[in-house]
Structure formats: structure tokens, C-alpha cells
Amino acid sequence: MSRKIKLLWDFRGPDAQETAKHHTIHLKEFATIENLAFHEIDIQEKNPMLFAAFITVDEKDMKVYRDALKPHRGEIG
């Protein structure tokens, strides 16, 4: 079974939540256009001034996403 990798983009400031939500639209568009699989696309709140948009993908697809979209960080799981 392949590991899942969560790729994250951090957004800070008073508009961080809305910016992260908007970024998820582009993540979905990219996956659709490139015909790539993913498990989940969503946002997570670290605090009221820090939100992250993320996409969870199989490890085998991670490099395609990473190289094209340049996430700020990644997590296993």
C-alpha cells in the first residue's frame, strides 16, 4: 500500500483563510487538467492568522505535484 503525502501551502495575515480557500480551487483545477489522482483537498487553521491549503496524494504521484506546484512543505500521512 502506498503512503499518502500531504503537500501544504501556508498563508498568513488577516486574509489567510480566504486565500487558502482560493488556492484549493487551483489545486483541484491542476489535478483535473493533469488527470492526476488525489485523496483530499482542503484547508487547515493553525491560528486565526495562519491557514494552510493542502492536497493529499499517493507517494507515487507526489513528485509531479511537488515539481509543478512548489509546496511550502510536506507531511507523511
C-alpha positions as a Python dict, from the first residue, in 0.01 Angstrom:
ca = {
    (1, 'M'): (0, 0, 0),
    (2, 'S'): (132, 341, -95),
    (3, 'R'): (192, 608, 166),
    (4, 'K'): (-10, 926, 149),
    (5, 'I'): (173, 1258, 133),
    (6, 'K'): (15, 1588, 233),
    (7, 'L'): (156, 1886, 42),
    (8, 'L'): (90, 2223, 209),
    (9, 'W'): (96, 2591, 119),
    (10, 'D'): (95, 2839, 410),
    (11, 'F'): (-88, 3171, 405),
    (12, 'R'): (-53, 3437, 674),
    (13, 'G'): (-239, 3752, 769),
    (14, 'P'): (-596, 3871, 802),
    (15, 'D'): (-693, 3729, 459),
    (16, 'A'): (-516, 3395, 509),
    (17, 'Q'): (-835, 3187, 530),
    (18, 'E'): (-983, 3327, 209),
    (19, 'T'): (-651, 3299, 28),
    (20, 'A'): (-613, 2935, 134),
    (21, 'K'): (-970, 2859, 22),
    (22, 'H'): (-898, 3019, -315),
    (23, 'H'): (-577, 2818, -351),
    (24, 'T'): (-776, 2493, -317),
    (25, 'I'): (-963, 2588, -636),
    (26, 'H'): (-634, 2595, -825),
    (27, 'L'): (-523, 2265, -673),
    (28, 'K'): (-844, 2099, -795),
    (29, 'E'): (-805, 2256, -1140),
    (30, 'F'): (-447, 2131, -1170),
    (31, 'A'): (-541, 1776, -1069),
    (32, 'T'): (-827, 1774, -1320),
    (33, 'I'): (-629, 1920, -1609),
    (34, 'E'): (-335, 1684, -1549),
    (35, 'N'): (-568, 1388, -1485),
    (36, 'L'): (-396, 1314, -1153),
    (37, 'A'): (-549, 1135, -857),
    (38, 'F'): (-574, 1285, -509),
    (39, 'H'): (-741, 1191, -182),
    (40, 'E'): (-832, 1525, -30),
    (41, 'I'): (-803, 1897, -92),
    (42, 'D'): (-891, 2131, 193),
    (43, 'I'): (-762, 2398, 431),
    (44, 'Q'): (-649, 2377, 791),
    (45, 'E'): (-624, 2650, 1052),
    (46, 'K'): (-309, 2678, 1258),
    (47, 'N'): (-429, 3001, 1422),
    (48, 'P'): (-655, 3290, 1310),
    (49, 'M'): (-367, 3447, 1116),
    (50, 'L'): (-221, 3127, 966),
    (51, 'F'): (-403, 2888, 733),
    (52, 'A'): (-269, 2619, 503),
    (53, 'A'): (-418, 2484, 181),
    (54, 'F'): (-331, 2121, 126),
    (55, 'I'): (-367, 1829, -109),
    (56, 'T'): (-318, 1467, -3),
    (57, 'V'): (-178, 1241, -275),
    (58, 'D'): (-24, 896, -309),
    (59, 'E'): (353, 892, -272),
    (60, 'K'): (391, 775, -634),
    (61, 'D'): (226, 1100, -758),
    (62, 'M'): (399, 1333, -513),
    (63, 'K'): (689, 1436, -738),
    (64, 'V'): (458, 1551, -1018),
    (65, 'Y'): (265, 1773, -779),
    (66, 'R'): (577, 1891, -597),
    (67, 'D'): (771, 1986, -908),
    (68, 'A'): (480, 2166, -1075),
    (69, 'L'): (322, 2339, -774),
    (70, 'K'): (616, 2405, -538),
    (71, 'P'): (450, 2344, -199),
    (72, 'H'): (595, 2513, 108),
    (73, 'R'): (621, 2183, 293),
    (74, 'G'): (505, 1823, 303),
    (75, 'E'): (399, 1568, 563),
    (76, 'I'): (361, 1191, 559),
    (77, 'G'): (11, 1076, 630),
}
